[in-house]
Amino acid sequence: MIQGVYATLGIFLLIASRRPGEHRSLIQFTIWSSIVHAGIMAMQAGVDAHEHANLLGDVPALFIMAGVLWFLLPRAKVLKAAV
């Protein structure tokens, strides 16, 4: 199931990569959902011995991906209020 969700998200991120400034919310969602997913996986891996391998693979990969997206995310344009 999660593979289907990530495949769909990946397609939409590829579309968003053409004009990332117009798709900031999708990219921000991807960043934060990756952080949350990695955090939950890390907690589960700490409790369940069968999930320890996630601490070496999936968890760091999700945090790295979130960091790269955050670094590449265009800054929001600040709108100045008319005075």
C-alpha positions as CSV (number, residue, x, y, z in Angstrom):
1,M,0.0,0.0,0.0
2,I,2.7,2.5,1.0
3,Q,4.4,1.8,-2.3
4,G,1.3,2.9,-4.2
5,V,1.1,6.1,-2.1
6,Y,4.8,6.9,-2.7
7,A,4.6,6.1,-6.4
8,T,1.6,8.6,-6.8
9,L,3.4,11.2,-4.7
10,G,6.5,10.8,-6.9
11,I,4.6,11.4,-10.1
12,F,3.1,14.6,-8.7
13,L,6.5,15.7,-7.4
14,L,7.9,15.2,-10.9
15,I,5.2,17.4,-12.2
16,A,5.8,20.0,-9.5
17,S,9.5,20.0,-10.2
18,R,8.8,22.0,-13.4
19,R,7.5,25.0,-11.4
20,P,8.4,24.3,-7.8
21,G,7.5,27.8,-6.6
22,E,3.9,27.1,-7.6
23,H,3.8,23.8,-5.8
24,R,5.4,24.7,-2.4
25,S,2.6,23.1,-0.4
26,L,3.0,19.7,-2.1
27,I,6.7,19.8,-1.5
28,Q,6.3,21.0,2.1
29,F,3.8,18.1,2.6
30,T,6.4,15.7,1.3
31,I,9.1,17.1,3.6
32,W,6.9,16.9,6.7
33,S,5.3,13.6,5.9
34,S,8.8,12.1,5.4
35,I,10.0,13.4,8.7
36,V,6.9,12.1,10.5
37,H,7.1,8.7,8.7
38,A,10.9,8.4,9.6
39,G,10.1,9.3,13.2
40,I,7.4,6.7,13.6
41,M,9.6,4.1,11.9
42,A,12.5,4.9,14.2
43,M,10.2,4.5,17.3
44,Q,8.9,1.2,16.0
45,A,12.4,-0.1,15.2
46,G,13.4,0.7,18.7
47,V,10.6,-1.5,20.1
48,D,10.5,-4.3,17.5
49,A,13.7,-6.2,16.9
50,H,12.4,-7.3,13.5
51,E,12.4,-3.6,12.4
52,H,16.0,-2.7,13.4
53,A,17.2,-2.8,9.8
54,N,15.0,0.3,9.2
55,L,17.3,2.3,11.4
56,L,20.1,1.8,8.9
57,G,18.2,2.1,5.6
58,D,14.7,3.6,5.5
59,V,14.9,6.1,8.4
60,P,18.1,7.8,7.3
61,A,16.9,7.8,3.6
62,L,13.6,9.6,4.6
63,F,15.4,12.2,6.7
64,I,18.0,12.8,3.9
65,M,15.2,13.1,1.3
66,A,13.4,15.6,3.5
67,G,16.6,17.6,4.0
68,V,17.4,17.7,0.3
69,L,13.8,18.8,-0.6
70,W,14.0,21.5,2.1
71,F,17.3,22.8,0.8
72,L,16.0,22.9,-2.8
73,L,12.6,24.4,-2.0
74,P,12.3,27.9,-3.4
75,R,11.7,30.5,-0.7
76,A,8.2,31.9,-0.5
77,K,7.7,35.3,-2.0
78,V,6.8,37.8,0.7
79,L,3.9,40.0,-0.3
80,K,4.1,43.6,1.0
81,A,0.9,45.1,2.2
82,A,-0.1,48.3,0.4
83,V,0.3,51.3,2.8
